[in-house]
Amino acid sequence: MSPAYIQALCALAKQAEAAGHGLKEPLYQQACQDLGISRAKLLTDLKKVKVGVKRKRRADAGEVSMERDEALLLATVLHEGKRKNNKNRGNMCLRRSQK
């Protein structure tokens, strides 16, 4: 990509960001005509140039809601339900153990 092409894409990205919902398509169509490229190529190149916002980390990320004993019980039941041909036996119904 040439520097002039990158500058045009950066300017288009700023315009598209400022444009409201439903107003980006005319900008994209005009840019495609001006640059002589397809819409798919334009959007691909815009994605390369545009700085995206990273997704927020979940508030409960890294927390485990299942205790270790419960996880081991579940793993044991699943392992015992496996047949030699790697198929699972029927439905699995687990009851919470009485503590």
N, C-alpha and C positions, 0 to 999 in steps of 0.2 A: 504494500500500500504506500502510495506516495504521500508526502507531507501535506500537499494541498487537499488530497482526498480525505486524509485524517482530520484536517481542520474543518472541512465541509461536514464530515460526520459528527464532529464535536458540536458544531453550531446547530445541526439538526437535532442532536440529542437534547440540547438545552431548550430548543423550541418545543420539542415534543414533551419534555418534562413540564414546561410552563403551560402547554395546551391542556384544556380540560378533557373530560371523558367524551369520546366520540369525535374529537377534533384533530386527532393525530393522523388519521388516514389520509386526509387531503395533503398534509405535509409530506407524508411518505410517498404519495403518488407524484407530487411535484418534484421531490428529490430524485425519484426514479427516472423521471423524464429528463431532468437536468443532468444527471450523472450517466444516463444511458445504461442502467442496470435493472435487473429484476427486483421485485419486492423482497423475495426470499434472500437474495444476495445482500440487499440493503440491510435487512434486519439481522442477518448473520454478522455483517461487518459492524453494525451498531452495537451488537452485543460484545464484540471484541474491544471496542473503544470505550463504551460506557462503563462507569464505575458503579457497580451494583451494591446494594445494601445487603449486608450479611443477615441471615435469619437469626432471630432472637433465640437464645438458649431457653429451653423449657424450665419453668420454675422447679419442677420435680425431677429434673435430670439427675441421674446417678443414684436416686433413691430406690430402694428395693422394698416392695410392698409385701413380699412373701418371705417368711422366715426360713432359715436354712433347713430345719427339720422337715418343713412342708415341701420344700423344693426337692429334698432327697427322697421323700416318699413318692412324690410325683414322678421323679426320674426312675425310681424302682418299678413302679406300676407300669410305666411306659416301656421300660426295658423288658419286663416279664411278659408283656403283651405282644412282643415282636415274635414272629415266626421265623423259621430258618430261611424262608424265601423273601424276607424283608417286608412282609405284609403285616399289618396290625390286626389283632383280634378284636372284633366287635367294638361296641361302645364302652367307654370307660366312665364309671360313676364312682366318684370319690366322696366319702363322707368326712367331715371334719372330725378329727380324733378328739375324744373327751380328755381334757387335761385335768 
